[in-house]
Amino acid sequence: MNLLSSANKQGRFVTKIIHFIDGHRKTIHKVDTHSIEEGKYTKFKTKDGRLFLINEKNVLMVEIFKEN
């Protein structure tokens, strides 16, 4: 269990909307909260097995919603 991620409190699978400092947004569905590793790069997997690496220095904020 990843104790560093507050997304775990929303449930096993969530939707993340990542707001980048240049104004772009990326919506990622079915993020597995058990796979989230936070650091200089945040890493996580989706339910279908895709792996994402996000450079945190380019992120303004992240919205997290519980999947239904």
Sequence and secondary structure as in RCSB ss.txt:
>XXXX:A:sequence
MNLLSSANKQGRFVTKIIHFIDGHRKTIHKVDTHSIEEGKYTKFKTKDGRLFLINEKNVLMVEIFKEN
>XXXX:A:secstr
  TT GGGGG SEEEEEEEETTS EEEEEEEEGGG B SSEEEEEBTT  EEEEEGGGEEEEEEEE  
